[in-house]
Amino acid sequence: MNCDAHRTHGPRADWIKWAGLRLLVIENECVRLSVWPERGADLVEFRHKASDLDVLWKNPQVWPPRRDALDLPQGGRSEFYDRFHGGWFVSLPNGFFPGEYEGAPLGCHGELHSVPWSAEIVAQSDAAVRVRLVGRGVRTPWELERVLEVRAGEPQVRWTERLVNRSRTRLPVAWLHHPGFGGPLIDGAELVTTARTVLTPTADRPELGQLRPGYRGAWPRVPEQAGGGTRDCSRVPAAGSDVEHVVHLTDFPAGWGAVWNAARSLGFGLRWDESFFPYAWSWAAGRGHPSYPIWGRCHTVTLQPSTSPLLPFPRLLETNQVRWIEGGGAAETRLAAGFVTRRDEQLALGP
């Protein structure tokens, strides 16, 4: 992809104030990212400059983003949903479901998305800009270091993460990246991926799901619960439709997926280490559930590289579908994320 270098500047990073938040903006000729260090180093913007499209979903219930949970009784994961603005955040160390972690009570999507992170610009030149963000757990001993790099003329961000176990105890983690996509890019789009297998979660109340629970088969078609048909889960649901599903993608020859919009000849892709994140969750909704917490106002599709399938943490431990890190040890991984102009174009992880 070529960027118009005459329209704007090369790589740089700056602090800005927006809607009462202090954001770190990282950009070049092609892309602009806005990171909110105070709230788990969430990405609140990932914009394609030539088309002025921001690909990250914005939750209309919580936009602009809120700093705090409401001063009301908490339940039903409300401590998370009170501040769930959309965007892209990390889920650690207990995956999606709230519960106890080694004696520590943790909420939905874990602890590290909710703590403030430190942030510094570590390098800035005509060739590249690099920032370092660090989040440290309060109830758990985890420290996550993230380095983001944007190079001149590239429509992507290069991303490394290093998770450190600051305790002396060997500990398990369910580690998930949660980018949610929305806006004009997903209208009429498809989810393109190298995954060969699709799974659906088991369900205690299968009547709430539209797909057959506990299914395993070839991507992208999945049996529906009603009508006896199958659904092509690679198609993003139309805005306002009742279509909604959650699936797991796995069996990746290469960790890759993209939201591709043929009408715009533009897509947004993710590349990850498939040996580190063997799963990728995808939630897709035309409008979402008509009651709390979405209230039928959610048109989104996600692609979430993960160490583990969508199960409560105790079940992940029972089946050993977690990643273990020794006391005093660390685990490191790489990602790449950005824009593509061909359906078959893939980003490279790099060295």
C-alpha positions in Angstrom: 0.0 0.0 0.0 1.3 3.4 -0.9 0.7 6.4 1.3 0.5 10.0 0.3 3.6 11.4 1.9 2.8 14.9 0.7 -0.5 15.1 2.6 0.9 14.6 6.1 4.0 14.0 8.2 6.0 10.9 8.9 6.3 8.9 12.1 5.7 10.7 15.4 4.1 10.4 18.8 2.4 13.1 20.8 0.3 13.5 24.0 -3.1 15.0 23.5 -6.2 15.8 25.7 -9.5 14.6 24.3 -12.9 14.3 26.1 -11.1 14.7 29.4 -8.7 11.8 28.6 -4.9 12.0 28.2 -4.1 9.9 25.0 -0.9 9.0 23.4 -1.2 9.4 19.6 1.1 7.4 17.3 1.0 8.1 13.6 2.7 8.3 10.2 1.6 9.1 6.7 -0.8 6.2 6.6 -2.3 5.5 10.0 -3.1 7.1 13.4 -3.5 5.2 16.7 -4.7 6.7 19.9 -3.8 4.8 23.1 -5.3 5.4 26.5 -2.6 4.4 29.0 -4.7 5.3 32.1 -7.2 2.6 31.1 -5.2 -0.6 30.4 -3.4 1.0 27.4 -6.7 0.5 25.4 -6.6 1.5 21.7 -9.5 3.9 21.2 -8.7 4.8 17.6 -7.0 3.0 14.6 -7.5 5.3 11.6 -6.8 4.9 7.9 -5.8 8.4 7.0 -6.5 8.3 3.2 -10.1 7.3 3.7 -10.4 8.8 7.2 -11.9 5.5 8.4 -11.5 4.6 12.1 -11.9 0.8 12.2 -12.5 0.3 16.0 -16.0 -0.1 17.2 -17.4 2.6 19.5 -20.0 1.4 22.1 -22.8 4.0 21.9 -23.7 3.2 25.5 -20.3 4.3 26.7 -18.9 6.9 24.3 -16.9 9.0 24.9 -15.1 6.5 27.2 -15.8 6.6 30.9 -13.1 6.6 33.6 -15.1 4.9 36.4 -17.8 2.3 37.0 -21.1 3.7 38.2 -21.8 4.3 41.9 -24.5 1.7 41.8 -24.9 -1.9 42.9 -22.6 -4.1 40.8 -23.7 -7.4 39.2 -23.9 -9.1 35.9 -20.3 -8.0 35.0 -21.4 -4.4 35.3 -18.0 -3.3 36.6 -16.8 -4.1 33.1 -19.8 -3.0 31.1 -20.0 0.4 32.8 -16.7 1.2 31.1 -16.8 -1.0 28.0 -16.3 1.7 25.3 -15.3 -0.8 22.5 -11.9 -0.3 21.0 -9.0 -2.8 21.6 -7.9 -4.1 25.0 -6.0 -7.0 26.4 -7.7 -9.7 28.6 -5.4 -11.2 31.3 -4.9 -13.3 33.3 -8.3 -15.2 33.5 -9.8 -14.8 30.1 -13.4 -13.5 29.7 -15.3 -14.9 32.7 -15.1 -13.2 36.1 -14.0 -15.4 39.0 -11.3 -16.2 41.5 -7.7 -16.4 40.4 -5.3 -18.0 42.9 -7.4 -16.5 45.7 -7.8 -13.0 44.0 -11.3 -12.0 42.9 -11.2 -10.7 39.3 -13.8 -9.2 37.1 -14.8 -9.8 33.5 -11.7 -9.9 31.1 -9.3 -9.9 34.1 -7.2 -7.2 35.7 -4.7 -5.7 33.3 -7.3 -4.0 31.1 -8.5 -2.0 34.1 -5.2 -0.7 35.7 -3.3 2.4 34.6 -0.2 1.7 32.5 3.0 3.8 32.3 3.9 5.1 28.8 7.0 6.6 27.2 8.2 7.5 23.7 11.5 5.6 23.4 12.5 6.5 19.9 11.4 8.9 17.2 13.0 9.6 13.9 12.2 10.1 10.2 12.3 6.3 9.9 10.1 5.1 12.8 8.5 5.9 16.1 8.5 3.5 19.0 6.6 3.7 22.3 6.8 1.5 25.4 3.8 0.8 27.7 3.8 -1.2 30.9 0.9 -2.4 33.0 1.4 -4.0 36.5 -1.3 -6.0 38.2 -2.5 -5.1 41.7 -4.3 -8.3 42.7 -2.1 -10.5 40.6 1.7 -10.5 40.1 1.6 -10.0 36.3 3.5 -7.3 34.5 2.9 -6.7 30.8 5.2 -4.7 28.6 4.1 -3.6 25.2 6.2 -2.0 22.5 4.4 -0.4 19.5 6.4 0.7 16.4 5.2 2.6 13.4 7.6 2.9 10.5 7.6 5.5 7.7 5.2 4.7 4.9 3.8 1.6 6.4 0.0 1.3 7.1 0.5 -1.0 10.1 1.8 -1.2 13.6 4.4 -3.7 14.7 3.7 -5.0 18.2 5.6 -7.0 20.8 4.4 -8.0 24.3 6.3 -9.5 27.2 4.4 -10.9 30.2 6.4 -11.3 33.4 5.5 -13.4 36.4 6.7 -11.3 39.4 5.9 -14.1 41.8 7.9 -17.2 42.7 5.0 -19.5 41.7 4.4 -21.1 38.4 1.1 -19.6 37.2 -1.5 -20.1 34.4 -2.9 -17.5 32.1 -5.7 -17.2 29.6 -4.4 -14.4 27.4 -6.6 -12.7 24.8 -6.4 -9.6 22.6 -9.9 -8.1 22.1 -10.0 -5.7 19.0 -13.6 -4.9 18.1 -14.3 -3.5 14.6 -17.1 -1.2 13.5 -18.0 1.7 11.3 -18.2 1.8 7.5 -15.4 -0.7 7.0 -17.5 -3.6 8.3 -20.6 -2.8 6.1 -20.9 -5.7 3.7 -17.5 -7.0 4.8 -16.2 -10.5 5.2 -13.9 -12.1 7.8 -11.0 -13.6 5.8 -8.8 -16.0 7.7 -6.4 -18.9 7.3 -8.3 -20.9 10.0 -9.3 -24.4 8.8 -11.6 -25.2 11.7 -14.4 -23.5 13.5 -15.8 -24.3 16.9 -18.8 -23.1 18.8 -18.9 -22.7 22.6 -20.8 -25.2 24.7 -23.8 -23.5 26.3 -25.6 -24.0 29.6 -28.6 -22.2 27.9 -28.3 -23.1 24.2 -31.6 -21.4 23.5 -29.8 -18.1 23.8 -27.4 -18.9 20.9 -28.2 -19.0 17.2 -25.6 -21.6 16.3 -25.4 -25.3 17.3 -23.4 -25.4 20.6 -20.4 -27.6 20.8 -20.0 -27.9 17.1 -16.6 -28.5 15.4 -16.2 -28.4 11.6 -14.7 -26.8 8.6 -14.6 -23.0 8.5 -16.7 -21.0 7.7 -20.1 -22.8 7.7 -21.8 -23.7 11.0 -25.2 -25.4 11.6 -27.9 -23.0 12.9 -30.1 -24.1 15.8 -33.4 -23.1 14.1 -34.5 -24.1 10.6 -31.9 -26.8 9.9 -29.7 -24.6 7.8 -26.1 -23.5 8.0 -24.6 -20.0 8.4 -21.6 -18.6 6.6 -19.8 -17.1 9.6 -17.3 -15.3 7.4 -20.0 -12.8 6.4 -20.3 -9.8 8.7 -24.0 -9.4 9.8 -25.9 -6.5 8.2 -26.3 -3.5 10.5 -29.6 -3.7 12.4 -30.1 -7.4 11.6 -30.8 -10.0 14.3 -27.8 -12.1 13.3 -25.4 -12.7 16.1 -22.9 -15.4 16.9 -19.7 -16.3 18.8 -17.3 -18.8 17.2 -13.7 -19.9 17.8 -11.3 -20.2 14.9 -8.4 -22.6 15.2 -6.1 -24.9 13.2 -4.1 -22.0 11.7 -1.3 -22.7 9.3 -0.5 -19.0 9.9 -2.0 -16.7 12.5 -3.9 -14.4 10.2 -7.3 -12.8 9.8 -8.7 -9.6 8.2 -12.0 -7.8 7.9 -12.1 -7.3 4.1 -14.5 -4.8 2.4 -14.5 -5.6 -1.3 -16.6 -2.5 -2.2 -13.9 -0.3 -0.7 -10.9 -2.4 -1.8 -9.7 -2.0 1.8 -9.3 -4.3 4.8 -7.9 -4.4 8.3 -5.7 -7.4 9.1 -4.1 -9.0 12.2 -1.0 -11.3 12.1 0.0 -13.2 15.2 2.1 -16.2 16.3 -0.3 -19.2 15.8 1.8 -21.3 18.2 1.4 -18.8 21.0 -2.3 -17.9 20.2 -3.8 -21.1 18.7 -7.3 -19.7 18.9 -9.1 -16.6 17.6 -12.5 -15.7 18.9 -15.0 -13.9 16.7 -18.1 -12.2 18.0 -20.4 -10.8 15.2 -23.6 -8.9 15.7 -26.0 -6.9 13.5 -27.4 -5.1 16.5 -26.7 -7.3 19.5 -29.0 -8.5 22.4 -32.0 -6.2 22.8 -31.5 -5.7 26.6 -28.6 -5.1 29.0 -25.7 -4.4 28.3 -25.9 -3.7 24.6 -29.6 -2.7 24.2 -29.7 -3.6 20.5 -27.1 -0.9 19.5 -24.1 -3.0 18.6 -23.0 -3.6 15.0 -19.6 -5.2 15.3 -17.3 -8.0 14.4 -14.2 -9.1 16.4 -11.1 -11.1 15.8 -9.4 -12.0 19.0 -6.2 -14.0 19.1 -6.2 -16.1 22.3 -4.2 -18.8 24.1 -7.5 -20.5 25.1 -11.1 -21.2 24.0 -14.1 -19.4 25.5 -14.6 -21.3 28.8 -14.7 -20.3 32.5 -11.2 -20.3 33.9 -11.7 -23.3 36.2 -12.7 -25.3 33.1 -9.6 -24.1 31.2 -7.4 -25.3 34.1 -9.2 -28.7 34.3 -8.5 -29.2 30.6 -5.0 -27.5 30.6 -6.0 -25.1 27.9 -3.9 -22.3 29.4 -0.4 -21.0 29.1 1.9 -21.6 32.1 4.7 -19.2 33.1 7.3 -20.1 35.7 7.9 -18.0 38.8 10.2 -15.2 37.8 9.8 -16.1 34.2 8.3 -14.4 31.2 6.6 -15.1 27.9 7.0 -12.9 24.8 5.0 -12.7 21.6 4.6 -10.5 18.5 1.7 -9.2 16.5 1.2 -6.9 13.5 -2.0 -5.0 12.7 -2.9 -2.6 9.9 -4.5 -2.0 6.6 -4.4 -4.1 3.4 -5.6 -3.3 -0.1 -5.9 -6.9 -1.4 -8.1 -9.7 0.0 -5.1 -12.1 -0.1 -2.6 -9.6 1.4 -1.0 -10.6 4.7 1.1 -8.6 7.1 4.5 -10.0 8.2 5.5 -10.4 11.9 9.1 -9.6 11.2 12.0 -10.7 13.3 
